[in-house]
Amino acid sequence: MDGPTLSRTGGQTLVEQVMEVLGTRIAGRKAAPGSRLPSIRHLADQLGVSRSTVVEAYDRLVAEGVV
């Protein structure tokens, strides 16, 4: 299953776009409370970004209290 296409030329960074993808999944209840998030490697492969991009997005979401 392919993930959403992220823009490398838009106004948002890749980290911000990954955060948005995860936020949308959480808000849309595709990721239920208490469920595990996709592994860093899996999400990076699905979205076509580096693992460090996903790590930073996860870190920011934790800091914001989203996850």
PyMOL Python script that loads the backbone (N, CA, C, O; Angstrom):
from pymol import cmd

cmd.read_pdbstr("""\
ATOM      1  N   MET A   1       0.848  -1.185   0.000  1.00  0.00           N
ATOM      2  CA  MET A   1       0.000   0.000   0.000  1.00  0.00           C
ATOM      3  C   MET A   1       0.886   1.238   0.000  1.00  0.00           C
ATOM      4  O   MET A   1       1.765   1.386   0.848  1.00  0.00           O
ATOM      5  N   ASP A   2       0.653   2.090  -0.924  1.00  0.00           N
ATOM      6  CA  ASP A   2       1.424   3.321  -1.002  1.00  0.00           C
ATOM      7  C   ASP A   2       0.789   4.380  -0.116  1.00  0.00           C
ATOM      8  O   ASP A   2      -0.430   4.436   0.045  1.00  0.00           O
ATOM      9  N   GLY A   3       1.643   5.213   0.450  1.00  0.00           N
ATOM     10  CA  GLY A   3       1.163   6.301   1.287  1.00  0.00           C
ATOM     11  C   GLY A   3       0.897   7.533   0.455  1.00  0.00           C
ATOM     12  O   GLY A   3       1.054   7.514  -0.765  1.00  0.00           O
ATOM     13  N   PRO A   4       0.498   8.597   1.107  1.00  0.00           N
ATOM     14  CA  PRO A   4       0.269   9.850   0.389  1.00  0.00           C
ATOM     15  C   PRO A   4       1.570  10.371  -0.212  1.00  0.00           C
ATOM     16  O   PRO A   4       2.661  10.076   0.277  1.00  0.00           O
ATOM     17  N   THR A   5       1.436  11.136  -1.262  1.00  0.00           N
ATOM     18  CA  THR A   5       2.602  11.727  -1.906  1.00  0.00           C
ATOM     19  C   THR A   5       2.957  13.017  -1.179  1.00  0.00           C
ATOM     20  O   THR A   5       2.115  13.902  -1.024  1.00  0.00           O
ATOM     21  N   LEU A   6       4.184  13.119  -0.744  1.00  0.00           N
ATOM     22  CA  LEU A   6       4.647  14.304  -0.045  1.00  0.00           C
ATOM     23  C   LEU A   6       5.351  15.219  -1.035  1.00  0.00           C
ATOM     24  O   LEU A   6       6.019  14.756  -1.960  1.00  0.00           O
ATOM     25  N   SER A   7       5.196  16.508  -0.834  1.00  0.00           N
ATOM     26  CA  SER A   7       5.793  17.496  -1.724  1.00  0.00           C
ATOM     27  C   SER A   7       7.172  17.895  -1.223  1.00  0.00           C
ATOM     28  O   SER A   7       7.358  18.200  -0.045  1.00  0.00           O
ATOM     29  N   ARG A   8       8.117  17.887  -2.121  1.00  0.00           N
ATOM     30  CA  ARG A   8       9.465  18.309  -1.759  1.00  0.00           C
ATOM     31  C   ARG A   8       9.712  19.762  -2.164  1.00  0.00           C
ATOM     32  O   ARG A   8      10.796  20.300  -1.941  1.00  0.00           O
ATOM     33  N   THR A   9       8.705  20.385  -2.754  1.00  0.00           N
ATOM     34  CA  THR A   9       8.867  21.765  -3.206  1.00  0.00           C
ATOM     35  C   THR A   9       7.865  22.720  -2.574  1.00  0.00           C
ATOM     36  O   THR A   9       7.926  23.923  -2.828  1.00  0.00           O
ATOM     37  N   GLY A  10       6.949  22.219  -1.763  1.00  0.00           N
ATOM     38  CA  GLY A  10       5.902  23.056  -1.172  1.00  0.00           C
ATOM     39  C   GLY A  10       6.414  23.884  -0.008  1.00  0.00           C
ATOM     40  O   GLY A  10       7.613  23.932   0.267  1.00  0.00           O
ATOM     41  N   GLY A  11       5.491  24.525   0.658  1.00  0.00           N
ATOM     42  CA  GLY A  11       5.820  25.400   1.773  1.00  0.00           C
ATOM     43  C   GLY A  11       6.108  24.679   3.070  1.00  0.00           C
ATOM     44  O   GLY A  11       6.698  25.264   3.979  1.00  0.00           O
ATOM     45  N   GLN A  12       5.702  23.404   3.181  1.00  0.00           N
ATOM     46  CA  GLN A  12       5.936  22.647   4.400  1.00  0.00           C
ATOM     47  C   GLN A  12       7.164  21.761   4.250  1.00  0.00           C
ATOM     48  O   GLN A  12       7.468  21.272   3.162  1.00  0.00           O
ATOM     49  N   THR A  13       7.862  21.564   5.361  1.00  0.00           N
ATOM     50  CA  THR A  13       8.983  20.625   5.343  1.00  0.00           C
ATOM     51  C   THR A  13       8.430  19.206   5.306  1.00  0.00           C
ATOM     52  O   THR A  13       7.247  18.984   5.562  1.00  0.00           O
ATOM     53  N   LEU A  14       9.294  18.250   4.986  1.00  0.00           N
ATOM     54  CA  LEU A  14       8.876  16.854   4.988  1.00  0.00           C
ATOM     55  C   LEU A  14       8.445  16.426   6.391  1.00  0.00           C
ATOM     56  O   LEU A  14       7.485  15.671   6.541  1.00  0.00           O
ATOM     57  N   VAL A  15       9.143  16.899   7.408  1.00  0.00           N
ATOM     58  CA  VAL A  15       8.779  16.567   8.791  1.00  0.00           C
ATOM     59  C   VAL A  15       7.360  17.047   9.084  1.00  0.00           C
ATOM     60  O   VAL A  15       6.555  16.306   9.648  1.00  0.00           O
ATOM     61  N   GLU A  16       7.056  18.279   8.704  1.00  0.00           N
ATOM     62  CA  GLU A  16       5.715  18.827   8.932  1.00  0.00           C
ATOM     63  C   GLU A  16       4.662  18.023   8.177  1.00  0.00           C
ATOM     64  O   GLU A  16       3.559  17.814   8.683  1.00  0.00           O
ATOM     65  N   GLN A  17       4.993  17.577   6.979  1.00  0.00           N
ATOM     66  CA  GLN A  17       4.042  16.790   6.196  1.00  0.00           C
ATOM     67  C   GLN A  17       3.807  15.417   6.824  1.00  0.00           C
ATOM     68  O   GLN A  17       2.677  14.929   6.844  1.00  0.00           O
ATOM     69  N   VAL A  18       4.864  14.795   7.334  1.00  0.00           N
ATOM     70  CA  VAL A  18       4.710  13.510   8.023  1.00  0.00           C
ATOM     71  C   VAL A  18       3.855  13.699   9.272  1.00  0.00           C
ATOM     72  O   VAL A  18       2.993  12.870   9.565  1.00  0.00           O
ATOM     73  N   MET A  19       4.086  14.775  10.002  1.00  0.00           N
ATOM     74  CA  MET A  19       3.270  15.072  11.183  1.00  0.00           C
ATOM     75  C   MET A  19       1.804  15.233  10.786  1.00  0.00           C
ATOM     76  O   MET A  19       0.911  14.762  11.490  1.00  0.00           O
ATOM     77  N   GLU A  20       1.563  15.887   9.676  1.00  0.00           N
ATOM     78  CA  GLU A  20       0.193  16.093   9.198  1.00  0.00           C
ATOM     79  C   GLU A  20      -0.466  14.768   8.824  1.00  0.00           C
ATOM     80  O   GLU A  20      -1.634  14.542   9.141  1.00  0.00           O
ATOM     81  N   VAL A  21       0.280  13.892   8.151  1.00  0.00           N
ATOM     82  CA  VAL A  21      -0.246  12.578   7.788  1.00  0.00           C
ATOM     83  C   VAL A  21      -0.650  11.816   9.044  1.00  0.00           C
ATOM     84  O   VAL A  21      -1.743  11.255   9.110  1.00  0.00           O
ATOM     85  N   LEU A  22       0.226  11.797  10.031  1.00  0.00           N
ATOM     86  CA  LEU A  22      -0.078  11.083  11.269  1.00  0.00           C
ATOM     87  C   LEU A  22      -1.222  11.738  12.021  1.00  0.00           C
ATOM     88  O   LEU A  22      -2.086  11.046  12.559  1.00  0.00           O
ATOM     89  N   GLY A  23      -1.240  13.061  12.064  1.00  0.00           N
ATOM     90  CA  GLY A  23      -2.326  13.776  12.726  1.00  0.00           C
ATOM     91  C   GLY A  23      -3.667  13.483  12.093  1.00  0.00           C
ATOM     92  O   GLY A  23      -4.674  13.339  12.787  1.00  0.00           O
ATOM     93  N   THR A  24      -3.679  13.393  10.768  1.00  0.00           N
ATOM     94  CA  THR A  24      -4.913  13.075  10.044  1.00  0.00           C
ATOM     95  C   THR A  24      -5.378  11.657  10.368  1.00  0.00           C
ATOM     96  O   THR A  24      -6.570  11.418  10.558  1.00  0.00           O
ATOM     97  N   ARG A  25      -4.437  10.724  10.429  1.00  0.00           N
ATOM     98  CA  ARG A  25      -4.786   9.341  10.777  1.00  0.00           C
ATOM     99  C   ARG A  25      -5.362   9.266  12.182  1.00  0.00           C
ATOM    100  O   ARG A  25      -6.343   8.563  12.424  1.00  0.00           O
ATOM    101  N   ILE A  26      -4.747   9.994  13.104  1.00  0.00           N
ATOM    102  CA  ILE A  26      -5.214   9.983  14.489  1.00  0.00           C
ATOM    103  C   ILE A  26      -6.597  10.628  14.579  1.00  0.00           C
ATOM    104  O   ILE A  26      -7.500  10.083  15.213  1.00  0.00           O
ATOM    105  N   ALA A  27      -6.758  11.786  13.946  1.00  0.00           N
ATOM    106  CA  ALA A  27      -8.042  12.497  13.986  1.00  0.00           C
ATOM    107  C   ALA A  27      -9.146  11.699  13.303  1.00  0.00           C
ATOM    108  O   ALA A  27     -10.302  11.746  13.724  1.00  0.00           O
ATOM    109  N   GLY A  28      -8.795  10.974  12.262  1.00  0.00           N
ATOM    110  CA  GLY A  28      -9.769  10.170  11.530  1.00  0.00           C
ATOM    111  C   GLY A  28     -10.003   8.812  12.151  1.00  0.00           C
ATOM    112  O   GLY A  28     -10.694   7.969  11.580  1.00  0.00           O
ATOM    113  N   ARG A  29      -9.426   8.599  13.322  1.00  0.00           N
ATOM    114  CA  ARG A  29      -9.562   7.344  14.077  1.00  0.00           C
ATOM    115  C   ARG A  29      -9.021   6.132  13.327  1.00  0.00           C
ATOM    116  O   ARG A  29      -9.408   5.000  13.615  1.00  0.00           O
ATOM    117  N   LYS A  30      -8.121   6.367  12.362  1.00  0.00           N
ATOM    118  CA  LYS A  30      -7.449   5.247  11.702  1.00  0.00           C
ATOM    119  C   LYS A  30      -6.345   4.709  12.593  1.00  0.00           C
ATOM    120  O   LYS A  30      -5.862   3.593  12.403  1.00  0.00           O
ATOM    121  N   ALA A  31      -5.954   5.513  13.564  1.00  0.00           N
ATOM    122  CA  ALA A  31      -5.016   5.087  14.602  1.00  0.00           C
ATOM    123  C   ALA A  31      -5.754   5.290  15.920  1.00  0.00           C
ATOM    124  O   ALA A  31      -5.859   6.410  16.421  1.00  0.00           O
ATOM    125  N   ALA A  32      -6.256   4.208  16.467  1.00  0.00           N
ATOM    126  CA  ALA A  32      -7.075   4.281  17.677  1.00  0.00           C
ATOM    127  C   ALA A  32      -6.223   4.622  18.893  1.00  0.00           C
ATOM    128  O   ALA A  32      -5.034   4.308  18.933  1.00  0.00           O
ATOM    129  N   PRO A  33      -6.840   5.269  19.891  1.00  0.00           N
ATOM    130  CA  PRO A  33      -6.106   5.562  21.129  1.00  0.00           C
ATOM    131  C   PRO A  33      -5.533   4.271  21.720  1.00  0.00           C
ATOM    132  O   PRO A  33      -6.229   3.262  21.835  1.00  0.00           O
ATOM    133  N   GLY A  34      -4.271   4.324  22.086  1.00  0.00           N
ATOM    134  CA  GLY A  34      -3.602   3.167  22.673  1.00  0.00           C
ATOM    135  C   GLY A  34      -2.984   2.224  21.660  1.00  0.00           C
ATOM    136  O   GLY A  34      -2.245   1.314  22.035  1.00  0.00           O
ATOM    137  N   SER A  35      -3.275   2.427  20.378  1.00  0.00           N
ATOM    138  CA  SER A  35      -2.684   1.552  19.366  1.00  0.00           C
ATOM    139  C   SER A  35      -1.255   2.004  19.073  1.00  0.00           C
ATOM    140  O   SER A  35      -0.865   3.134  19.366  1.00  0.00           O
ATOM    141  N   ARG A  36      -0.510   1.109  18.501  1.00  0.00           N
ATOM    142  CA  ARG A  36       0.873   1.418  18.170  1.00  0.00           C
ATOM    143  C   ARG A  36       0.939   2.180  16.852  1.00  0.00           C
ATOM    144  O   ARG A  36       0.179   1.914  15.921  1.00  0.00           O
ATOM    145  N   LEU A  37       1.849   3.117  16.797  1.00  0.00           N
ATOM    146  CA  LEU A  37       2.106   3.822  15.543  1.00  0.00           C
ATOM    147  C   LEU A  37       2.937   2.912  14.646  1.00  0.00           C
ATOM    148  O   LEU A  37       3.582   1.985  15.136  1.00  0.00           O
ATOM    149  N   PRO A  38       2.931   3.165  13.342  1.00  0.00           N
ATOM    150  CA  PRO A  38       3.773   2.363  12.449  1.00  0.00           C
ATOM    151  C   PRO A  38       5.248   2.493  12.856  1.00  0.00           C
ATOM    152  O   PRO A  38       5.673   3.521  13.383  1.00  0.00           O
ATOM    153  N   SER A  39       6.007   1.443  12.602  1.00  0.00           N
ATOM    154  CA  SER A  39       7.430   1.519  12.907  1.00  0.00           C
ATOM    155  C   SER A  39       8.061   2.624  12.072  1.00  0.00           C
ATOM    156  O   SER A  39       7.549   2.994  11.015  1.00  0.00           O
ATOM    157  N   ILE A  40       9.164   3.137  12.555  1.00  0.00           N
ATOM    158  CA  ILE A  40       9.876   4.204  11.844  1.00  0.00           C
ATOM    159  C   ILE A  40      10.241   3.735  10.440  1.00  0.00           C
ATOM    160  O   ILE A  40      10.028   4.454   9.464  1.00  0.00           O
ATOM    161  N   ARG A  41      10.780   2.554  10.346  1.00  0.00           N
ATOM    162  CA  ARG A  41      11.205   2.021   9.045  1.00  0.00           C
ATOM    163  C   ARG A  41      10.012   1.860   8.104  1.00  0.00           C
ATOM    164  O   ARG A  41      10.085   2.240   6.935  1.00  0.00           O
ATOM    165  N   HIS A  42       8.924   1.304   8.607  1.00  0.00           N
ATOM    166  CA  HIS A  42       7.745   1.076   7.763  1.00  0.00           C
ATOM    167  C   HIS A  42       7.171   2.396   7.254  1.00  0.00           C
ATOM    168  O   HIS A  42       6.887   2.533   6.064  1.00  0.00           O
ATOM    169  N   LEU A  43       7.002   3.360   8.145  1.00  0.00           N
ATOM    170  CA  LEU A  43       6.423   4.636   7.739  1.00  0.00           C
ATOM    171  C   LEU A  43       7.350   5.371   6.771  1.00  0.00           C
ATOM    172  O   LEU A  43       6.884   5.979   5.807  1.00  0.00           O
ATOM    173  N   ALA A  44       8.649   5.318   7.022  1.00  0.00           N
ATOM    174  CA  ALA A  44       9.609   5.961   6.114  1.00  0.00           C
ATOM    175  C   ALA A  44       9.513   5.349   4.718  1.00  0.00           C
ATOM    176  O   ALA A  44       9.503   6.068   3.719  1.00  0.00           O
ATOM    177  N   ASP A  45       9.444   4.027   4.654  1.00  0.00           N
ATOM    178  CA  ASP A  45       9.323   3.354   3.362  1.00  0.00           C
ATOM    179  C   ASP A  45       7.991   3.692   2.690  1.00  0.00           C
ATOM    180  O   ASP A  45       7.940   3.931   1.484  1.00  0.00           O
ATOM    181  N   GLN A  46       6.912   3.710   3.485  1.00  0.00           N
ATOM    182  CA  GLN A  46       5.582   3.988   2.948  1.00  0.00           C
ATOM    183  C   GLN A  46       5.491   5.398   2.366  1.00  0.00           C
ATOM    184  O   GLN A  46       4.866   5.607   1.326  1.00  0.00           O
ATOM    185  N   LEU A  47       6.118   6.367   3.043  1.00  0.00           N
ATOM    186  CA  LEU A  47       6.020   7.757   2.606  1.00  0.00           C
ATOM    187  C   LEU A  47       7.167   8.186   1.698  1.00  0.00           C
ATOM    188  O   LEU A  47       7.127   9.270   1.116  1.00  0.00           O
ATOM    189  N   GLY A  48       8.184   7.346   1.576  1.00  0.00           N
ATOM    190  CA  GLY A  48       9.313   7.680   0.716  1.00  0.00           C
ATOM    191  C   GLY A  48      10.212   8.762   1.283  1.00  0.00           C
ATOM    192  O   GLY A  48      10.733   9.600   0.547  1.00  0.00           O
ATOM    193  N   VAL A  49      10.392   8.738   2.610  1.00  0.00           N
ATOM    194  CA  VAL A  49      11.262   9.707   3.280  1.00  0.00           C
ATOM    195  C   VAL A  49      12.307   8.959   4.090  1.00  0.00           C
ATOM    196  O   VAL A  49      12.230   7.740   4.242  1.00  0.00           O
ATOM    197  N   SER A  50      13.276   9.687   4.603  1.00  0.00           N
ATOM    198  CA  SER A  50      14.314   9.048   5.410  1.00  0.00           C
ATOM    199  C   SER A  50      13.765   8.719   6.799  1.00  0.00           C
ATOM    200  O   SER A  50      12.787   9.306   7.261  1.00  0.00           O
ATOM    201  N   ARG A  51      14.418   7.777   7.437  1.00  0.00           N
ATOM    202  CA  ARG A  51      14.021   7.403   8.802  1.00  0.00           C
ATOM    203  C   ARG A  51      14.190   8.566   9.761  1.00  0.00           C
ATOM    204  O   ARG A  51      13.395   8.727  10.688  1.00  0.00           O
ATOM    205  N   SER A  52      15.213   9.375   9.550  1.00  0.00           N
ATOM    206  CA  SER A  52      15.432  10.513  10.451  1.00  0.00           C
ATOM    207  C   SER A  52      14.283  11.521  10.358  1.00  0.00           C
ATOM    208  O   SER A  52      13.966  12.193  11.340  1.00  0.00           O
ATOM    209  N   THR A  53      13.667  11.626   9.193  1.00  0.00           N
ATOM    210  CA  THR A  53      12.506  12.503   9.033  1.00  0.00           C
ATOM    211  C   THR A  53      11.356  12.007   9.896  1.00  0.00           C
ATOM    212  O   THR A  53      10.695  12.797  10.570  1.00  0.00           O
ATOM    213  N   VAL A  54      11.117  10.708   9.877  1.00  0.00           N
ATOM    214  CA  VAL A  54      10.041  10.119  10.687  1.00  0.00           C
ATOM    215  C   VAL A  54      10.363  10.250  12.174  1.00  0.00           C
ATOM    216  O   VAL A  54       9.479  10.564  12.971  1.00  0.00           O
ATOM    217  N   VAL A  55      11.607  10.014  12.551  1.00  0.00           N
ATOM    218  CA  VAL A  55      11.997  10.152  13.961  1.00  0.00           C
ATOM    219  C   VAL A  55      11.718  11.564  14.449  1.00  0.00           C
ATOM    220  O   VAL A  55      11.161  11.750  15.531  1.00  0.00           O
ATOM    221  N   GLU A  56      12.101  12.554  13.661  1.00  0.00           N
ATOM    222  CA  GLU A  56      11.863  13.940  14.067  1.00  0.00           C
ATOM    223  C   GLU A  56      10.371  14.241  14.155  1.00  0.00           C
ATOM    224  O   GLU A  56       9.933  14.932  15.075  1.00  0.00           O
ATOM    225  N   ALA A  57       9.588  13.729  13.208  1.00  0.00           N
ATOM    226  CA  ALA A  57       8.136  13.943  13.247  1.00  0.00           C
ATOM    227  C   ALA A  57       7.545  13.308  14.497  1.00  0.00           C
ATOM    228  O   ALA A  57       6.728  13.933  15.174  1.00  0.00           O
ATOM    229  N   TYR A  58       7.942  12.077  14.818  1.00  0.00           N
ATOM    230  CA  TYR A  58       7.456  11.410  16.030  1.00  0.00           C
ATOM    231  C   TYR A  58       7.857  12.214  17.276  1.00  0.00           C
ATOM    232  O   TYR A  58       7.046  12.417  18.180  1.00  0.00           O
ATOM    233  N   ASP A  59       9.098  12.660  17.310  1.00  0.00           N
ATOM    234  CA  ASP A  59       9.570  13.440  18.463  1.00  0.00           C
ATOM    235  C   ASP A  59       8.753  14.706  18.650  1.00  0.00           C
ATOM    236  O   ASP A  59       8.396  15.061  19.774  1.00  0.00           O
ATOM    237  N   ARG A  60       8.460  15.382  17.559  1.00  0.00           N
ATOM    238  CA  ARG A  60       7.669  16.626  17.651  1.00  0.00           C
ATOM    239  C   ARG A  60       6.234  16.337  18.096  1.00  0.00           C
ATOM    240  O   ARG A  60       5.666  17.095  18.882  1.00  0.00           O
ATOM    241  N   LEU A  61       5.653  15.254  17.603  1.00  0.00           N
ATOM    242  CA  LEU A  61       4.293  14.898  18.009  1.00  0.00           C
ATOM    243  C   LEU A  61       4.236  14.542  19.490  1.00  0.00           C
ATOM    244  O   LEU A  61       3.257  14.855  20.167  1.00  0.00           O
ATOM    245  N   VAL A  62       5.269  13.898  19.991  1.00  0.00           N
ATOM    246  CA  VAL A  62       5.337  13.601  21.432  1.00  0.00           C
ATOM    247  C   VAL A  62       5.457  14.906  22.211  1.00  0.00           C
ATOM    248  O   VAL A  62       4.774  15.093  23.217  1.00  0.00           O
ATOM    249  N   ALA A  63       6.312  15.800  21.757  1.00  0.00           N
ATOM    250  CA  ALA A  63       6.509  17.079  22.445  1.00  0.00           C
ATOM    251  C   ALA A  63       5.224  17.900  22.471  1.00  0.00           C
ATOM    252  O   ALA A  63       4.969  18.629  23.430  1.00  0.00           O
ATOM    253  N   GLU A  64       4.408  17.783  21.409  1.00  0.00           N
ATOM    254  CA  GLU A  64       3.153  18.513  21.338  1.00  0.00           C
ATOM    255  C   GLU A  64       2.016  17.816  22.085  1.00  0.00           C
ATOM    256  O   GLU A  64       0.925  18.370  22.223  1.00  0.00           O
ATOM    257  N   GLY A  65       2.277  16.596  22.565  1.00  0.00           N
ATOM    258  CA  GLY A  65       1.259  15.846  23.303  1.00  0.00           C
ATOM    259  C   GLY A  65       0.241  15.142  22.421  1.00  0.00           C
ATOM    260  O   GLY A  65      -0.800  14.701  22.906  1.00  0.00           O
ATOM    261  N   VAL A  66       0.529  15.034  21.146  1.00  0.00           N
ATOM    262  CA  VAL A  66      -0.394  14.369  20.221  1.00  0.00           C
ATOM    263  C   VAL A  66      -0.321  12.858  20.392  1.00  0.00           C
ATOM    264  O   VAL A  66      -1.335  12.164  20.313  1.00  0.00           O
ATOM    265  N   VAL A  67       0.879  12.358  20.626  1.00  0.00           N
ATOM    266  CA  VAL A  67       1.069  10.916  20.868  1.00  0.00           C
ATOM    267  C   VAL A  67       1.782  10.720  22.184  1.00  0.00           C
ATOM    268  O   VAL A  67       2.043   9.585  22.582  1.00  0.00           O
TER     269      VAL A  67
END
""", "prot")
cmd.dss("prot")
cmd.show_as("cartoon", "prot")
cmd.util.cbc("prot")
cmd.orient("prot")
